[in-house]
């Protein structure tokens, strides 16, 4: 009986590791830290992802960043960053959706926008590269100014 209880406790503990918070920490937190980024090189995410994800174009852009990476200068919260982010194609659509939805929930938008696995699958199907992501960002910023 005890081994069975241990196995159940262990497996239920493993499922918690698939939370957006855990996935963020183990994949994105290395550079973005708790969401505040690093001055000059890594833009902050907290308080911005929810605002970007509030439009369908914003959701596509965010999923596109994680699927294709990001390279080059960007502005976030009025500050310039020289960003270099690899693609995270090794994560499943569901895992990327959990990360983005977790980050969206860290902002002040109520209710927080939800990014779905279908949003991520669409981005995965359309590989655009870093220059394509930059073009997406510019178009999004013209239509809905980015924070």
C-alpha positions as CSV (number, residue, x, y, z in Angstrom):
1,X,0.0,0.0,0.0
2,X,2.7,2.4,0.9
3,X,4.5,2.1,-2.5
4,X,1.2,2.8,-4.3
5,X,0.6,6.0,-2.2
6,X,4.2,7.1,-2.9
7,X,3.7,6.6,-6.6
8,X,0.5,8.6,-6.6
9,X,2.1,11.4,-4.6
10,X,5.1,11.4,-6.9
11,X,3.0,11.4,-10.1
12,X,0.7,14.2,-8.9
13,X,3.8,16.2,-7.9
14,X,5.1,15.8,-11.5
15,X,2.0,17.1,-13.0
16,X,2.5,20.4,-11.0
17,X,5.8,20.8,-12.9
18,X,3.8,21.3,-16.1
19,X,2.4,24.6,-14.7
20,X,3.0,27.8,-16.6
21,X,5.0,29.1,-13.6
22,X,7.3,26.1,-13.6
23,X,7.7,26.0,-17.3
24,X,8.5,29.8,-17.4
25,X,11.1,29.4,-14.6
26,X,12.9,26.5,-16.3
27,X,12.8,27.9,-19.8
28,X,12.5,31.7,-19.7
29,X,13.4,32.7,-16.2
30,X,17.1,32.2,-16.9
31,X,17.2,35.4,-18.9
32,X,14.0,37.2,-18.0
33,X,14.3,36.4,-14.3
34,X,11.1,36.9,-12.4
35,X,9.7,38.8,-15.4
36,X,11.6,42.1,-14.9
37,X,14.3,41.2,-17.5
38,X,17.9,42.6,-17.5
39,X,18.7,46.2,-18.2
40,X,19.9,46.8,-21.8
41,X,19.7,43.2,-23.0
42,X,16.5,41.4,-21.9
43,X,13.2,43.2,-21.9
44,X,10.7,42.9,-19.0
45,X,7.7,40.7,-19.5
46,X,5.6,41.3,-16.4
47,X,2.9,43.9,-17.1
48,X,3.4,43.8,-20.8
49,X,2.4,40.3,-22.1
50,X,-1.2,40.7,-21.0
51,X,-1.4,44.0,-22.9
52,X,0.2,42.6,-26.0
53,X,-2.0,39.4,-25.8
54,X,-5.2,41.5,-25.7
55,X,-5.6,41.4,-29.5
56,X,-5.5,38.4,-31.9
57,X,-2.5,39.9,-33.6
58,X,-0.8,40.2,-30.3
59,X,-1.4,36.6,-29.5
60,X,0.0,35.6,-32.9
61,X,3.1,37.8,-32.3
62,X,3.8,36.3,-28.9
63,X,3.4,32.8,-30.1
64,X,5.6,33.7,-33.1
65,X,8.3,35.0,-30.8
66,X,8.5,31.7,-28.9
67,X,8.4,29.6,-32.0
68,X,10.8,31.6,-34.1
69,X,13.0,33.5,-31.6
70,X,13.8,37.2,-31.6
71,X,16.9,39.1,-32.7
72,X,17.8,42.7,-32.8
73,X,16.8,45.9,-31.2
74,X,13.4,46.4,-29.6
75,X,11.7,48.9,-27.3
76,X,9.8,47.9,-24.2
77,X,8.3,50.3,-21.7
78,X,10.1,53.1,-23.5
79,X,13.6,51.5,-23.0
80,X,15.8,50.1,-25.8
81,X,17.0,46.5,-25.6
82,X,19.3,44.6,-27.9
83,X,17.4,41.3,-27.7
84,X,18.6,37.8,-28.7
85,X,16.2,35.1,-27.9
86,X,16.4,31.5,-29.3
87,X,13.2,29.7,-30.6
88,X,11.5,27.4,-28.1
89,X,10.3,24.9,-30.7
90,X,11.3,22.0,-28.4
91,X,8.4,22.8,-26.1
92,X,4.9,21.5,-27.0
93,X,2.1,23.8,-28.1
94,X,0.4,23.3,-24.8
95,X,3.6,24.1,-22.8
96,X,4.2,27.4,-24.8
97,X,0.5,28.3,-24.2
98,X,0.9,27.6,-20.5
99,X,3.9,29.9,-20.3
100,X,2.3,32.7,-22.3
101,X,-1.0,32.5,-20.3
102,X,1.0,32.4,-17.0
103,X,2.8,35.6,-18.1
104,X,-0.5,37.2,-19.2
105,X,-1.8,36.6,-15.8
106,X,1.0,38.5,-14.2
107,X,-0.3,41.8,-15.7
108,X,-3.2,44.0,-14.7
109,X,-5.6,43.1,-17.5
110,X,-8.8,41.6,-16.2
111,X,-9.6,39.0,-17.2
112,X,-6.1,38.1,-18.4
113,X,-5.9,37.1,-22.0
114,X,-5.5,33.3,-22.6
115,X,-3.2,32.0,-25.3
116,X,-4.2,28.6,-26.5
117,X,-2.3,25.6,-27.9
118,X,-4.1,26.3,-31.2
119,X,-2.6,29.8,-31.2
120,X,0.8,28.3,-30.8
121,X,0.2,25.6,-33.3
122,X,-0.6,28.3,-35.9
123,X,2.6,30.1,-35.2
124,X,4.6,26.8,-35.3
125,X,3.1,26.1,-38.7
126,X,4.4,29.4,-40.1
127,X,8.1,29.6,-39.6
128,X,9.2,33.2,-40.2
129,X,12.7,33.6,-38.7
130,X,14.0,36.5,-36.7
131,X,13.4,39.1,-39.5
132,X,9.9,37.9,-39.9
133,X,9.2,38.3,-36.2
134,X,10.7,41.8,-36.4
135,X,8.3,42.6,-39.3
136,X,5.4,41.2,-37.2
137,X,6.4,43.4,-34.3
138,X,6.5,46.5,-36.4
139,X,3.1,45.9,-37.9
140,X,1.6,45.1,-34.5
141,X,3.2,48.2,-33.0
142,X,1.6,50.4,-35.8
143,X,-1.8,48.8,-35.3
144,X,-1.7,48.5,-31.5
145,X,1.2,50.4,-29.9
146,X,3.3,48.0,-27.9
147,X,4.1,48.6,-24.2
